[in-house]
Amino acid sequence: MKEYVFKIVSEDGKCRVELPEIKLNGEYQAPDLMAALTREFLGSVCSDAARDAEGFMKAAVTNLKALQLARQLRDAERKVN
């Protein structure tokens, strides 16, 4: 079993993500790719948050609300069908 751990740390009002180094060679499986993509995504999110914390927070809340609503609609549709 492979395990990848991503740690989000908040210090002095600033967040950072501690990410494992994920090396992809010629042979990899879905969990390796998922972890590598997650690492790249988190790195990008950290960069965006560092550049414009207030804008990031507003956009993040809006996006999370939209995603939660979409999930609720999907779940309701599954119950009906």
C-alpha atoms as an extended CHARMM CRD file, in Angstrom:
* protein
*
        81  EXT
         1         1  MET       CA              0.0000000000        0.0000000000        0.0000000000  PROA      1               0.0000000000
         2         2  LYS       CA              1.2190000000        3.4850000000       -0.8740000000  PROA      2               0.0000000000
         3         3  GLU       CA              0.2730000000        6.4660000000        1.2270000000  PROA      3               0.0000000000
         4         4  TYR       CA              0.7690000000       10.1220000000        0.3880000000  PROA      4               0.0000000000
         5         5  VAL       CA              0.2960000000       12.7320000000        3.1210000000  PROA      5               0.0000000000
         6         6  PHE       CA             -0.3400000000       16.4030000000        2.4320000000  PROA      6               0.0000000000
         7         7  LYS       CA             -0.0590000000       18.6610000000        5.4740000000  PROA      7               0.0000000000
         8         8  ILE       CA             -1.6480000000       22.1180000000        5.6030000000  PROA      8               0.0000000000
         9         9  VAL       CA              0.0050000000       24.4020000000        8.1810000000  PROA      9               0.0000000000
        10        10  SER       CA             -1.2010000000       27.8240000000        9.3330000000  PROA      10              0.0000000000
        11        11  GLU       CA              1.3410000000       30.0870000000       11.0420000000  PROA      11              0.0000000000
        12        12  ASP       CA              1.1600000000       33.8110000000       11.6830000000  PROA      12              0.0000000000
        13        13  GLY       CA             -1.8970000000       34.1710000000        9.4480000000  PROA      13              0.0000000000
        14        14  LYS       CA             -0.2300000000       32.4520000000        6.5050000000  PROA      14              0.0000000000
        15        15  CYS       CA             -0.9190000000       28.9830000000        5.1830000000  PROA      15              0.0000000000
        16        16  ARG       CA              1.4840000000       26.6320000000        3.5650000000  PROA      16              0.0000000000
        17        17  VAL       CA              1.1860000000       23.0910000000        2.3330000000  PROA      17              0.0000000000
        18        18  GLU       CA              3.8750000000       20.5430000000        3.0350000000  PROA      18              0.0000000000
        19        19  LEU       CA              3.9210000000       18.1740000000        0.1170000000  PROA      19              0.0000000000
        20        20  PRO       CA              5.7610000000       14.9230000000       -0.4130000000  PROA      20              0.0000000000
        21        21  GLU       CA              8.0560000000       14.6690000000       -3.3980000000  PROA      21              0.0000000000
        22        22  ILE       CA              6.3750000000       12.3590000000       -5.8720000000  PROA      22              0.0000000000
        23        23  LYS       CA              8.6560000000       10.8640000000       -8.4710000000  PROA      23              0.0000000000
        24        24  LEU       CA              7.0370000000        9.4240000000      -11.5560000000  PROA      24              0.0000000000
        25        25  ASN       CA              9.1170000000        7.0260000000      -13.5460000000  PROA      25              0.0000000000
        26        26  GLY       CA              8.0330000000        4.8100000000      -16.4170000000  PROA      26              0.0000000000
        27        27  GLU       CA              5.8740000000        2.5990000000      -14.2140000000  PROA      27              0.0000000000
        28        28  TYR       CA              3.1580000000        4.1490000000      -12.0890000000  PROA      28              0.0000000000
        29        29  GLN       CA             -0.3740000000        3.4590000000      -11.0320000000  PROA      29              0.0000000000
        30        30  ALA       CA             -3.5060000000        5.5560000000      -10.5800000000  PROA      30              0.0000000000
        31        31  PRO       CA             -2.7230000000        6.4770000000       -6.9150000000  PROA      31              0.0000000000
        32        32  ASP       CA              0.6830000000        7.8470000000       -7.9820000000  PROA      32              0.0000000000
        33        33  LEU       CA             -0.9180000000        9.9930000000      -10.6730000000  PROA      33              0.0000000000
        34        34  MET       CA             -3.6720000000       11.1670000000       -8.3430000000  PROA      34              0.0000000000
        35        35  ALA       CA             -1.0970000000       12.1740000000       -5.7280000000  PROA      35              0.0000000000
        36        36  ALA       CA              1.0620000000       13.9590000000       -8.3060000000  PROA      36              0.0000000000
        37        37  LEU       CA             -1.9270000000       15.8880000000       -9.6830000000  PROA      37              0.0000000000
        38        38  THR       CA             -3.0360000000       16.7620000000       -6.1520000000  PROA      38              0.0000000000
        39        39  ARG       CA              0.4680000000       18.0250000000       -5.3820000000  PROA      39              0.0000000000
        40        40  GLU       CA              0.4410000000       20.2730000000       -8.4570000000  PROA      40              0.0000000000
        41        41  PHE       CA             -3.0560000000       21.5380000000       -7.6430000000  PROA      41              0.0000000000
        42        42  LEU       CA             -2.1630000000       22.3420000000       -4.0250000000  PROA      42              0.0000000000
        43        43  GLY       CA              0.9990000000       24.1160000000       -5.1360000000  PROA      43              0.0000000000
        44        44  SER       CA             -1.0590000000       26.2690000000       -7.4900000000  PROA      44              0.0000000000
        45        45  VAL       CA             -3.6580000000       27.0230000000       -4.8120000000  PROA      45              0.0000000000
        46        46  CYS       CA             -0.9240000000       28.0840000000       -2.3740000000  PROA      46              0.0000000000
        47        47  SER       CA              0.5590000000       30.3890000000       -4.9680000000  PROA      47              0.0000000000
        48        48  ASP       CA             -2.8320000000       31.9780000000       -5.7110000000  PROA      48              0.0000000000
        49        49  ALA       CA             -3.5730000000       32.4300000000       -2.0030000000  PROA      49              0.0000000000
        50        50  ALA       CA             -0.1880000000       34.0410000000       -1.3830000000  PROA      50              0.0000000000
        51        51  ARG       CA             -0.6790000000       36.5390000000       -4.2240000000  PROA      51              0.0000000000
        52        52  ASP       CA             -4.1880000000       37.6680000000       -3.2610000000  PROA      52              0.0000000000
        53        53  ALA       CA             -5.4320000000       36.2130000000        0.0160000000  PROA      53              0.0000000000
        54        54  GLU       CA             -8.7020000000       38.1700000000        0.1120000000  PROA      54              0.0000000000
        55        55  GLY       CA             -9.5830000000       37.4060000000       -3.5120000000  PROA      55              0.0000000000
        56        56  PHE       CA             -8.6410000000       33.7880000000       -3.0040000000  PROA      56              0.0000000000
        57        57  MET       CA            -10.8980000000       33.4830000000        0.0480000000  PROA      57              0.0000000000
        58        58  LYS       CA            -13.8910000000       35.0190000000       -1.7480000000  PROA      58              0.0000000000
        59        59  ALA       CA            -13.4370000000       32.8140000000       -4.8130000000  PROA      59              0.0000000000
        60        60  ALA       CA            -12.8570000000       29.7080000000       -2.7020000000  PROA      60              0.0000000000
        61        61  VAL       CA            -16.0710000000       30.2180000000       -0.7120000000  PROA      61              0.0000000000
        62        62  THR       CA            -18.0680000000       30.8460000000       -3.8990000000  PROA      62              0.0000000000
        63        63  ASN       CA            -16.6150000000       27.7770000000       -5.6040000000  PROA      63              0.0000000000
        64        64  LEU       CA            -17.1670000000       25.5390000000       -2.5800000000  PROA      64              0.0000000000
        65        65  LYS       CA            -20.7950000000       26.6310000000       -2.2760000000  PROA      65              0.0000000000
        66        66  ALA       CA            -21.3620000000       25.9300000000       -5.9810000000  PROA      66              0.0000000000
        67        67  LEU       CA            -19.7210000000       22.5040000000       -5.7200000000  PROA      67              0.0000000000
        68        68  GLN       CA            -21.7820000000       21.5910000000       -2.6570000000  PROA      68              0.0000000000
        69        69  LEU       CA            -24.9890000000       22.6710000000       -4.4040000000  PROA      69              0.0000000000
        70        70  ALA       CA            -24.0810000000       20.6410000000       -7.4980000000  PROA      70              0.0000000000
        71        71  ARG       CA            -23.4130000000       17.5970000000       -5.3050000000  PROA      71              0.0000000000
        72        72  GLN       CA            -26.7580000000       18.0290000000       -3.5310000000  PROA      72              0.0000000000
        73        73  LEU       CA            -28.5730000000       18.2680000000       -6.8750000000  PROA      73              0.0000000000
        74        74  ARG       CA            -26.8010000000       15.1700000000       -8.1630000000  PROA      74              0.0000000000
        75        75  ASP       CA            -27.6460000000       13.2290000000       -5.0130000000  PROA      75              0.0000000000
        76        76  ALA       CA            -31.2970000000       14.3240000000       -5.1850000000  PROA      76              0.0000000000
        77        77  GLU       CA            -31.4920000000       13.2590000000       -8.8340000000  PROA      77              0.0000000000
        78        78  ARG       CA            -30.0700000000        9.8390000000       -7.9820000000  PROA      78              0.0000000000
        79        79  LYS       CA            -32.7190000000        9.3670000000       -5.2880000000  PROA      79              0.0000000000
        80        80  VAL       CA            -35.4920000000       10.1890000000       -7.7800000000  PROA      80              0.0000000000
        81        81  ASN       CA            -34.1460000000        7.9130000000      -10.5060000000  PROA      81              0.0000000000
